[in-house]
Amino acid sequence: MKWISMETAKGKDTITILAVGDISLISNKSSHPFKKIIPILKKKDILFGNLETALSDSSYRSEKAVALVSSASNVKYLKDADFDVLNIANNHILDAHDQGLRETIKTLNENKLNHIGVKCNRSHETSIILQRNGISIGFAGYDNYGYVNNERGIQINKINQAAIIEDIRKLRRSCDFVVISLHWGIENIFLPSPDQTKLARTLIDNGATIILGHHSHTVQGIERYNNGLIVYSLGNFQFPPGFNHEPLKNRTRNSKSIIVKLIIGKKGLQSYSLIPIHIDNDFFPEKCNDEEGCRLLDFISKIGAMIENNQVNNSMWFEHIAHEYLTSNGRAFLLRIKKYGVKHLWWFLKWLISPFVLKCYTGLIRSKLRLKQRVMINT
């Protein structure tokens, strides 16, 4: 692991961590994507974000419905915003292939921007320890699927409970507290799965202090669990709400976000608060107005209560995700088939009969029956 320290601020015995969600560095205007929010981002000791793009000028692109690649020169925006930790263990870091990943890491390193979750050299580390105000915090990042290419020395950390617990224990031997970044779950939904809840709680039980989730592109619930905090999804932060080719007017759920403010002292997490964020039509984050912010915070609170009270079971969760998961992934496969040909048709057919998709069919049927029953009762 990499260790970075700073001088202790006189008279200060806590750390303020700000955490934000998905960052694309793609916008509708050629101006600073964080210009409306930088004053807030500067009020911190540590700023965390999920960099959901390759920083590369390579022409290579993965055969995906949406490949996220931003010019390496856009790193200046991350540097201006003064990010301290960037998770790069996510499903878009290889969108410009291995070359793009190496260029991303090289660019971040040259600009002294710390990153977690990925390495392209066997000697590199995928975690980091930052020290501020006499308190040391370890950060480690993981992705749903992961990736390993031993010949090229590339590793994207995969979400695996035993491996993460081992990493937490190693970090705890060298730091006071551990923050775990998880790129997980299903896109465009508001509830984490029961398996996600179980994993997050287990990681807290085994020494993690904070879990920061992302990938759904929506905000999800927050759970104060034992002595830790679980943020199931930070949502988008600087990201195009209509990135998956749906009309922008239908993507309002992706345009609401949060900045999570964490206060950590010598004994652990002291408090947390949320700053509601709206992403405008140019994909720039800005602070919500009071009315919009209150609605978002109330929504997050309700979801958090459902999670804390264990009201989200597998049957309910598959009913919740079924329509969105089937339609959005079906749309993505059709785009891939149109762009890249018949091999993607074969993968589409395999996907249609995969065990997870079969469970979604069942969930969709149940949700339709429940809707029909409600209509009959109300009439």
BELNOR-V48641 format. One record per helix or strand of 2 or more residues. SS is the DSSP state (h for helix, s for strand). FROM is the first residue (numbers start at 1). TO is the last residue. If there is no record, write none. Layout:
SS,FROM,TO
SS,FROM,TO
This chain:
s,2,5
s,15,23
h,38,41
s,46,51
s,54,55
s,69,70
h,72,81
s,85,87
h,97,110
s,114,116
s,118,119
s,127,132
s,135,143
s,147,149
s,154,156
h,161,172
s,177,183
h,194,205
s,210,214
s,222,225
s,228,231
s,236,238
h,248,250
h,252,255
s,256,265
s,268,279
s,285,287
h,290,308
h,314,340
h,342,352
h,355,378
